[in-house]
Amino acid sequence: MHCLEPKDYYKIHNILKGAFKTPTFAFSVVNHVIQGSVYVNDVIRPTSGFIRTYSGVYHVFGEANDSMFNKSFYHYFIENVYGKEKRFTVFTPSTEWETFFDETFESYVKKMIRSKYRFVSSGGHSKYNLSDLYELKDFNVDTLRKSANFNGSYMLEYWGSESNFLKNGLGFCLTYKENIIAECVSIFHSGTIAEIDIVTNPLYRGKGLGKIVGQKFINKCLEANVVPAWDCDKNNKSSRILANKLGFSNEENYALYALK
């Protein structure tokens, strides 16, 4: 197993693009938007590997039948992760990789099923009606200070810093009397793909506010030729319903593994 130099990340780009289930954060790392590491089975012509963000989120990619690489990955986990790191969350792109984790990591991880959606809406920008009671704002330094969900600790975990999010990320919020009641940000952004994360204050749910900030987010993506992305737990009914309302469908399920 070899740690790929950042200047060589382009060598795995076609492998990542070839799989619909490749998560947005994987592209964020290889496009140098967020920091991370890439490990591969061959530095010249890699066919298998994994990507790790500095917050402990992983994605395995390529062929799942390289036994030597798989053994190296397992030893990497035992030596560097288990008992040392708080987080080990792995996104898998295929049933072959699922089999590997089911058989090799069974005693260490729990398995969850998630759904990844395609954005299929067409016809340009979506319209929304905004009540005079609410104000729609861009995410900025002031918003980060006031947000209960997408605050400094969130940005540190997923973006590395607030400044990186403000430079490369995207976000909007609805306020009522200066209080944030609904917000939508890019949990990850690769430069060409922006993955949506939406939270609505429980006191204001059922009013369609999540849809409004989501539509604003999507419209901004379309203006910049960025593909909006949606990913959620398979059993998250409210998220699935909102995804459909915003133009996402044709979901595909995949397995995610996290430390027990």
VOLO-316123 format. One record per atom (N, C-alpha, C): z, y, x. Coordinates in steps of 0.1 Angstrom, whole numbers, plus 5000, padded with zeros to 4 digits. Atoms other than C-alpha are relative to their C-alpha. Example, Ala and Ser with C-alpha at 12.3 -4.5 7.8 and 13.67 -1.06 7.14 Angstrom:
500049885009
507849555123
500050125009
500049894991
507149895137
500850114992
***
This chain:
500049885008
500050005000
500050125009
500249884992
499050345013
500250134992
499949875007
500050705004
498850085003
501349924998
496850894998
500350145003
499949864997
496451235014
499550084988
500449925012
496151514988
498550045001
501449974999
492751605002
499149894996
500850125004
491551254993
500249964985
499750045014
492751254957
498749984992
501350015007
489151294946
499549855000
500450144999
488650924956
500449924987
499650085012
490450804924
499650074987
500349925012
489151064900
499149924990
500950075009
486350844886
500849884993
499250115006
488850554881
500850064988
499149945010
491150784861
499150044988
500849955010
488250934841
499449884992
500650115007
486950584832
500949934990
499150075009
490050494812
500550114990
499549905010
490850684779
501550015001
498550005001
494550594782
500650075013
499449934989
494950784815
500750134995
499249885005
497751044808
499650135007
500449874995
497151414813
500750035013
499349964988
499851434840
499349945013
500750064989
497751194862
498950105006
501049914996
494951444862
500650135006
499349894995
497451724868
500349995014
499650034986
498551564900
498750005009
501250014991
495051484914
499250135000
500649864999
493851834905
500950105006
499149914992
496851984924
500650114991
499449915009
498252154893
501549995001
498650034997
501651984897
500149915012
499850084988
503151814927
500349854996
499850155002
503251434930
499549935012
500550084989
502251144951
499049894994
501050105004
499350894949
500149885011
500050124992
499650534963
498849914996
501150085003
496650314966
500049875009
500150134992
495649964979
499050025012
501049984989
492850105001
499750155001
500249864999
492550455015
498550045000
501449975000
488750425019
499349994987
500650035014
487750264986
501149944991
498950055008
490850244964
499549944987
500350065013
490650014934
501249994991
498750015007
494350004924
500950105006
499149914995
497150244926
501050054990
499249935010
499850454910
500250145004
499749864998
500650814906
501450034996
498649975003
504150954906
500250155000
499649864999
505251304896
501450015006
498749984993
508351444913
501249984990
498950025009
510351404881
500149854996
499850145002
509851024881
499149944989
500950055010
506950974857
498849945008
501150084992
504350714869
498949964991
501150065007
500950594859
499349915010
500750104992
499350274873
498550014995
501449995003
495550274874
499249905008
501050094994
492550064883
500349854997
499950155002
492549684887
501549965001
498650045001
495749514878
500249865007
499950144994
495049184897
500050005015
499850004985
495549294933
501449965003
498650054999
498549074940
500750065012
499349944989
499249224974
500550144997
499649875004
499349574960
501249994990
499050015010
501449464930
501349965007
498850034993
503949304954
500650125007
499649884993
504049624974
500750104990
499549915010
504649824942
501449964996
498750065004
507549594932
501050035011
499149974989
509149634967
500350155001
499849855001
508650014964
501150034990
499149985010
510550004932
501449965004
498750054996
513449804946
500650085011
499549924988
513750004978
500250144997
500049855002
513150354965
500450054986
499749955013
513850364928
501249944994
498950065007
516250114914
501350035006
498649964995
519850234917
500050135007
500149874992
518650554934
499450114991
500649895008
516450744909
500549994985
499550005014
517550844874
498849964990
501150035009
514050804860
498949925006
501250094997
511250544862
499349984987
500850015013
508850594833
498549985004
501350044996
505550414837
499049994988
501150005010
502350474816
499049895005
501050104996
499950174816
498750024992
501349985006
496250184808
499349884994
500750135004
495549814800
501049894997
499250115003
496849494787
500349925013
499850074988
496549344822
501250075008
498949944994
498949604836
501349974992
498950045009
501249534806
500649865004
499650144996
501349164816
500850015013
499349994988
502349264851
501450054999
498649945002
505249474840
500949914991
499350095008
506249224813
500649885008
499650124992
506448944839
500950045012
499349974987
507749134870
501250094998
498949905001
509949414857
500949984987
499450025012
511349254826
501550035000
498549984999
515049264838
500450145003
499749864996
514749634848
499650104990
500649895009
512749814821
500049954985
500350025014
512349844784
498650044996
501449985004
508949844767
499950084987
500349925012
507750104742
498550014997
501549995003
504450144724
499850154995
500449865004
502850494722
498650004996
501449985005
499650624707
499450135007
500749894994
497150844725
498850034990
501049965010
494751044702
498850075007
501249934997
491251184705
499950134991
500249885007
490551544695
498649994994
501350025006
487651504670
499550114991
500449895009
487651824650
498950085006
501149924995
484552024653
499850124991
500349895009
483152344639
500750135005
499449884995
484952594661
501550024997
498649975001
488252764657
500549974986
499350025013
490652664629
500750134996
499349885005
492052934607
501449964995
498750025006
495652974596
500550134994
499449885007
497653204574
501450025005
498749974994
500553374590
500750114992
499249915008
503253534569
500450125008
499549874994
504353894576
501449985005
498650024996
507853754581
500049955015
500050064986
506753584614
499150075009
500849944990
505353704646
499649885010
500550104991
503153484668
499850065014
500049954986
503653534706
499549905010
500350084988
502353404739
501449965007
498950044992
504853214760
500050095013
499949924988
506153444788
501449985006
498650014994
509253494810
501150024990
499049975010
511153644781
500149884990
500050125009
510153344758
500849895006
499350114993
511353094784
501550025000
498649985000
514753264785
500649984986
499450015014
515153254747
499749864994
500350135006
513652904741
501149905002
499050104999
516152624733
499449875005
500750134996
513552354741
499150015012
500949994988
510952474766
500550115009
499349904991
513352654789
499849975015
500150024986
513852664826
500149855005
499850144996
515152304829
498849914996
501250075005
512152174809
498850035010
501149964991
509652364832
500349945014
499750064987
511452244863
499749855000
500250145000
511251884852
498549964999
501450035002
507551884841
499050085008
500949914993
506052174860
500450035014
499549974987
508152204891
500750135001
499449875000
508952564884
499550084988
500549915011
508752834857
498750075004
501249924995
506253024878
498749924999
501250095001
503852724879
499549994986
500450005014
503952694841
499350134996
500549875005
503353064836
498650035006
501349984993
500453054861
498949904994
501050105004
498752724849
500249944987
499750065013
500352634816
499550094988
500449935012
499852744780
501149984990
499050025010
502252814752
500050124990
499949905011
502853004719
501249974992
498950025009
505753054696
500050094988
499849925012
506653184662
501450055000
498749945000
509553424659
500350064986
499649945012
511553534629
501350085004
498949914996
513853844635
500449975015
499850024985
513353784673
500549865004
499550134997
514553424670
498849905000
501150095000
512153144680
500249894990
499850105010
511552914651
499049885001
501050104997
508452714662
499350035013
500649984987
506952664696
499149885004
501050104996
504052484712
499650035015
500449974986
503452444750
499349885005
500650114993
501452234773
501049935009
499150084991
503751964787
499449975013
500850014988
501051904812
498650064997
501349935000
497752084820
499349965013
500750044988
495151954843
499050105005
501149904997
492852254843
498949984990
501050035010
490552074818
500549934988
499350065011
493051894796
501350064998
498649955003
496152034779
500749924990
499350095010
498651804763
501150084993
499249925009
500551944734
501449944998
498650035003
504351954729
500450104990
499649915011
505552104696
501449974995
498750015006
509052174683
500250114990
499749905010
510052344651
501549994997
498650005003
513652454644
500249934987
499750095012
515152204619
500250094987
499849925012
516052494595
498750054994
501349945005
512352594592
498949904999
501050115002
510652254589
499549994986
500650015014
508352184560
499350124996
500749885003
506752524561
498650015006
501350004993
503752434582
499950085012
500049924988
504852634612
499649935012
500550084989
504252354636
498550005001
501550005001
500652344624
499550135005
500549864996
500252724630
500050015015
499949984985
501452724666
499049895007
500950104995
499452404672
498550044999
501449945002
496252564658
499750115010
500249904990
496752864680
499849955014
500250074987
497152644710
498649945002
501350074999
494052444702
498950105001
501149895000
491952764695
499950055015
500049944987
493052894729
499349905010
500750104992
491952564745
498550004999
501550005002
488552574729
499350125006
500549884993
488052924742
499849985015
500050024986
488652804777
499349875004
500650134997
486652474774
501049905005
499050104997
489852284777
500249904989
499850105010
490351954758
501549994996
498650025004
493551944738
500349864998
499650145000
495451614740
501349984992
498850035008
498051454718
500449855003
499450134996
500351164727
501449994994
498650015006
503451034709
500449864998
499550135003
505650744701
499249944988
500850065011
503750504678
500850014986
499250005013
506650514652
500450144996
499649865003
506950894652
499050044989
500849975011
505550944617
499650144998
500249855002
505951324615
499050055011
500949964990
504051354648
498649954997
501350055003
501251134637
499350084988
500549925012
500851334604
499550135005
500449874995
500751664623
498849995009
501250024992
498251524648
498749994991
501250015009
495851434620
499750134994
500349875006
496251774604
499350105010
500649914990
495251934637
498749955006
501350044995
492151734642
500049885010
499950114991
493351434662
500049874992
500150135007
492451074652
499649905010
500650114991
491050744666
501049975011
499050034990
494350674683
499949865006
499950134993
494750394708
501449985005
498750034995
498050224716
500149955014
499850054987
499450154750
501549985002
498650034997
502650044766
500650095010
499349924991
505150264783
501349935004
498850074995
508050124804
501050105006
499049914995
511350304812
501249915004
498850074995
514550204830
500949974988
499050045011
517050014807
501250085002
***
